[in-house]
Amino acid sequence: MANASTNLTGAAREVQVLKIDGYSASKSMCTAKKGYRDDGFIESRWNVGGYEWEVRMYPATVIFGAGYGEPLWLALKLVILGKPGVRAALGCRLVDPRGLLEPSEEKIVSTYFGSCNSCTEAILLIETRDLAASGYLRSDSLSVECSVTVLRELPVPTIPFPAKEAIVPPSTNLHLHFGELLQSGTGADVTFIVSGESFAAHKLILSARSPVFMVEFFGDMKEKTSQSVEIEDMEATVFKTLLHFIYTDTVPELEKEQEESTVMAQHLLAAADRYGLDRLKLICEAKLSRAVAVDTAATTLALAEQHNCLQLKGKCVEFILSSPAILDAVLLTEGYKHLAASCPLVLADLLKSAHGRKC
């Protein structure tokens, strides 16, 4: 019997060498050393697999994510500019145009781009203080070879069966097994301390689902050898729900219609963005977009701005400006005070749009 194979995915790949002349001058573009702002980069526009991309190179920046501080790194990340809904990977390595040095080890990061302007985690290619000794920085010039690979799912082929021979498999119960594993804690190798409560989990499962946990547990960070990790700035109930999603891909707490589920969606959206859980982030966006009301519009707008949720932001703005009465009511809410304090630029744009409509 002849063997046969079927492709389930289609891939498009492009490789380019990005060169920085005058690297020492470009280092002045580094971001602030406390906190994280997405500026100080050199961009390169790509079209791969029918999608528009931007590769951003940060000549000298702090580690991405609040709280890590020094040292400075040469870092890169991939941003989707046009239509979303695709998985892609960015690979980077230092190269020597002279051919005298072997390329450095390639570092790769991938993610599912579920919304426009979403991006990968940053690739920390090399510490800037190590560049001179590496040999790749020559005459103040530096070359980085980058590859962008776009993966698209193809229609799954089906095999027709006569009706009398059709076999109907049961619904998947994988999520039930993993949920039981989380609940029992069997084989757990890490304990999280969140707001005084403890949660046992498995590093491999967490890393398979979250690129942030992958870096923490299998990168060069201190959590790699830690059996106990303390999570700050998060409520225990939110982290418990986050763990449940990681293990089961479900969020029962958001299926309710009560006000509590909206508040949970707000907290979960921030947590999902923090740990790179794109599907959970989209689920929370959908929940919050259905719950936009006078009492929630300003708070949700601030949240959407802070976590780059463009569709949710548009939904909030559309609601707030839908009528003068609704606008006046929103201006009296506590959420509006939070918006004014945390997102002054968004507030200015909102008031400008409101003034334009009244004219």
C-alpha positions in Angstrom: 0.0 0.0 0.0 1.4 3.4 -1.0 2.1 6.0 1.6 0.3 9.3 1.3 0.8 12.7 3.1 -1.4 15.8 3.4 -0.2 19.3 4.3 -2.2 20.8 7.1 -0.4 24.1 7.1 1.1 26.5 4.6 4.2 28.6 5.5 5.8 31.7 3.9 9.2 32.8 5.0 11.5 35.8 4.2 15.0 36.5 5.4 16.7 39.9 5.4 19.9 41.4 6.9 19.3 44.6 8.8 22.3 46.8 9.1 23.0 49.7 11.5 25.7 52.1 10.5 26.7 54.5 13.3 25.6 52.2 16.0 27.0 54.3 18.9 24.8 57.2 17.8 21.7 54.9 17.6 22.2 53.9 21.2 20.9 57.3 22.3 17.5 56.1 21.2 17.2 53.7 24.2 14.0 53.7 26.2 13.7 55.1 29.8 15.5 52.9 32.3 12.6 52.7 34.6 9.3 51.4 33.3 8.7 50.4 29.7 7.7 52.7 26.8 7.5 51.3 23.2 9.8 53.8 21.6 13.5 54.2 20.7 13.4 51.6 17.9 14.4 51.4 14.2 11.6 49.9 12.1 11.7 47.8 8.9 8.5 47.1 6.9 8.0 43.6 5.5 5.2 41.8 3.4 5.2 38.1 4.1 2.5 35.6 3.4 0.1 38.4 2.3 0.4 40.2 5.7 2.1 43.5 6.5 4.7 43.4 9.2 7.1 45.6 11.0 10.4 44.4 12.5 11.4 46.7 15.3 15.0 46.9 16.4 15.9 48.5 19.7 19.6 49.4 19.7 19.9 49.7 23.5 17.0 49.2 25.8 16.1 47.8 29.2 14.6 44.3 29.4 11.0 44.4 28.2 8.5 44.3 31.1 8.4 46.4 34.2 10.6 45.7 37.2 13.7 44.2 35.5 15.8 47.3 35.1 19.4 47.0 33.9 21.3 45.8 31.8 20.8 47.3 28.3 20.1 44.9 25.4 20.0 44.9 21.6 16.4 43.7 21.2 13.9 43.0 18.4 10.3 42.2 18.1 7.7 41.6 15.3 4.5 43.7 14.9 1.5 43.0 12.6 0.3 46.2 10.9 -2.7 45.0 8.8 -5.3 42.3 9.1 -4.8 40.0 12.1 -5.6 36.3 12.6 -2.4 34.5 11.9 0.5 32.8 13.7 4.0 34.0 12.9 7.6 33.7 14.2 10.6 36.1 14.3 14.1 34.7 14.2 17.3 36.8 14.7 21.0 36.3 14.9 24.1 38.5 14.6 26.1 38.0 11.4 29.6 39.1 10.1 29.3 40.6 6.6 33.0 39.7 6.1 32.3 36.0 6.7 35.1 35.7 9.2 32.8 34.9 12.1 30.1 32.2 12.3 26.6 33.7 12.9 25.5 33.8 16.5 22.9 31.4 17.8 19.5 32.1 16.4 16.8 33.2 18.8 13.2 32.7 17.9 9.9 33.9 19.3 6.4 33.2 17.9 2.8 34.1 18.8 -0.7 34.3 17.4 -1.5 37.8 16.2 -5.2 38.2 17.1 -5.5 41.9 16.7 -4.0 44.7 14.6 -0.7 46.1 16.0 -0.2 43.1 18.3 3.3 41.9 18.7 5.6 39.2 19.9 7.6 39.2 23.1 11.0 40.9 22.5 14.0 38.9 21.5 16.9 39.9 23.7 19.7 39.3 21.3 22.8 40.4 23.2 23.8 42.8 26.0 25.2 46.0 24.5 28.2 45.8 26.8 29.2 42.5 25.1 29.0 43.8 21.5 32.5 45.1 21.2 34.0 41.8 22.5 31.8 39.7 20.3 33.4 40.8 17.1 30.2 41.5 15.3 30.4 45.3 15.8 33.0 46.5 13.2 33.7 50.2 12.4 30.6 51.1 14.4 28.5 49.0 12.1 26.3 46.1 13.1 24.4 43.5 11.0 21.4 41.4 12.2 19.9 38.6 10.1 16.1 38.4 10.6 13.6 35.9 9.4 9.8 36.2 9.4 7.9 32.9 9.0 4.1 33.1 8.6 2.1 29.9 9.3 -1.4 29.5 7.8 -3.8 26.6 8.5 -5.1 24.9 5.4 -8.6 23.2 5.2 -8.5 19.8 6.8 -9.2 17.1 4.2 -12.2 14.9 5.0 -12.8 11.2 4.1 -16.4 10.4 3.1 -17.9 7.4 4.8 -21.2 5.7 4.0 -23.8 6.7 6.5 -24.1 3.2 8.0 -20.4 3.2 8.7 -20.0 6.7 10.1 -18.2 6.9 13.4 -18.9 9.8 15.6 -16.2 10.4 18.2 -17.1 11.7 21.6 -16.5 15.3 22.5 -12.9 16.1 23.7 -12.3 15.7 27.4 -8.7 16.8 27.4 -9.6 19.9 29.3 -11.2 17.8 32.0 -8.1 15.8 32.5 -5.9 18.8 32.8 -8.4 20.5 35.1 -8.2 17.5 37.4 -4.4 17.6 37.3 -4.5 21.3 38.3 -7.0 20.6 41.1 -5.1 17.6 42.5 -1.6 19.1 42.2 -0.1 15.8 41.3 3.4 16.2 40.0 3.4 20.0 40.6 6.9 21.5 40.6 6.2 25.2 41.4 4.0 27.0 43.9 2.7 30.5 43.3 2.0 32.9 46.2 -0.7 35.4 45.3 -2.2 37.7 47.9 -1.4 35.3 50.7 -2.8 32.2 48.9 -0.9 29.3 47.4 -1.4 27.6 44.0 0.5 24.5 42.9 1.2 24.2 39.2 3.4 22.5 36.6 6.2 24.5 34.8 5.9 22.5 31.6 2.2 23.1 31.1 2.5 26.8 32.0 5.5 27.3 29.6 3.6 25.5 26.8 0.8 27.9 27.0 2.5 31.2 27.9 5.7 32.6 26.3 6.3 34.6 29.5 6.3 31.5 31.7 8.6 29.8 29.1 11.2 32.6 29.5 10.8 32.5 33.3 11.2 28.8 33.8 13.4 27.8 30.9 15.4 30.9 30.2 18.0 32.7 32.2 15.7 34.2 34.9 15.8 33.4 38.6 12.5 31.6 38.4 14.2 28.8 36.4 15.3 27.1 39.6 12.7 28.4 42.0 10.1 26.2 43.5 8.1 29.1 44.8 7.2 32.3 42.9 5.4 35.3 44.3 3.0 37.2 42.0 2.5 40.8 42.8 -0.2 43.2 41.7 -2.8 40.5 41.1 -5.7 39.2 43.2 -5.8 35.5 44.1 -9.2 35.0 42.4 -7.9 36.4 39.2 -4.8 34.2 39.2 -6.9 31.2 40.0 -9.1 31.9 37.0 -5.9 32.5 34.9 -4.5 29.1 35.9 -7.9 27.4 35.1 -7.8 28.9 31.6 -4.2 27.8 31.0 -5.0 24.2 31.9 -8.5 23.9 30.4 -8.8 26.7 27.8 -12.2 27.7 29.4 -13.3 30.7 31.5 -16.6 29.7 33.2 -16.5 32.9 35.3 -17.1 35.0 32.2 -20.2 33.1 31.1 -22.2 34.8 33.8 -24.1 38.0 33.2 -23.6 39.5 36.6 -21.5 42.6 37.3 -18.9 40.5 38.9 -18.1 38.8 35.6 -17.4 42.2 34.0 -15.0 43.1 36.8 -13.3 39.7 36.4 -13.0 40.3 32.6 -11.2 43.6 33.3 -8.7 42.0 35.6 -8.2 39.0 33.4 -7.5 41.1 30.3 -4.6 42.8 32.1 -3.4 39.4 33.3 -3.7 37.8 29.8 -1.7 40.7 28.3 0.9 40.3 31.1 1.5 36.6 30.3 1.0 36.6 26.5 -2.3 34.7 26.5 -3.7 36.1 23.3 -6.8 33.9 23.2 -7.8 34.8 26.7 -7.2 38.5 26.0 -9.6 38.3 23.0 -12.2 36.5 25.1 -12.0 39.3 27.7 -12.3 41.9 25.0 -15.4 40.3 23.6 -17.0 40.1 27.1 -16.2 43.7 27.9 -17.4 45.0 24.5 -20.8 43.5 25.2 -20.9 45.1 28.7 -20.1 48.7 27.7 -22.4 51.0 29.7 -22.3 54.4 31.4 -20.8 53.0 34.5 -18.1 50.9 32.7 -17.3 52.8 29.5 -14.5 55.1 30.8 -12.8 52.4 32.9 -12.9 50.0 30.0 -11.6 52.6 27.6 -8.6 53.2 29.9 -8.0 49.5 30.1 -8.2 49.1 26.3 -5.7 51.9 25.8 -3.2 50.5 28.3 -3.3 47.0 26.8 -3.5 47.9 23.1 -7.1 46.6 22.5 -8.0 48.7 19.5 -11.4 47.1 18.7 -12.5 47.5 22.4 -11.3 51.1 22.4 -13.4 51.9 19.4 -16.4 50.3 20.9 -16.1 52.4 24.1 -15.5 55.7 22.1 -18.5 54.9 19.9 -20.8 54.4 22.9 -19.6 57.4 24.8 -20.1 59.7 21.8 -23.5 58.1 20.8 -25.4 60.9 22.4 -24.9 64.1 24.5 -26.8 62.6 27.4 -24.6 59.5 27.5 -21.4 61.7 27.3 -22.6 63.9 30.2 -23.4 60.8 32.3 -20.0 59.2 31.6 -18.2 62.4 32.7 -19.8 62.0 36.1 -18.5 58.5 36.8 -15.5 57.4 38.8 -14.2 55.7 35.8 -13.9 59.0 34.0 -11.6 60.3 36.8 -9.4 57.3 36.4 -9.3 57.8 32.6 -8.3 61.5 33.1 -5.5 60.5 35.4 -4.1 57.5 33.6 -4.7 58.2 29.9 -4.7 62.0 29.4 -4.0 61.7 25.6 -7.0 59.4 25.1 -9.1 61.9 27.1 -8.0 64.8 24.9 -8.8 62.9 21.7 -12.2 61.9 23.2 -13.1 65.4 24.1 -11.9 66.7 20.8 -14.2 64.2 19.0 -17.1 65.1 21.2 -16.6 68.8 20.4 -16.5 68.0 16.7 -19.8 66.2 16.9 -21.5 69.0 18.8 -20.4 71.5 16.2 
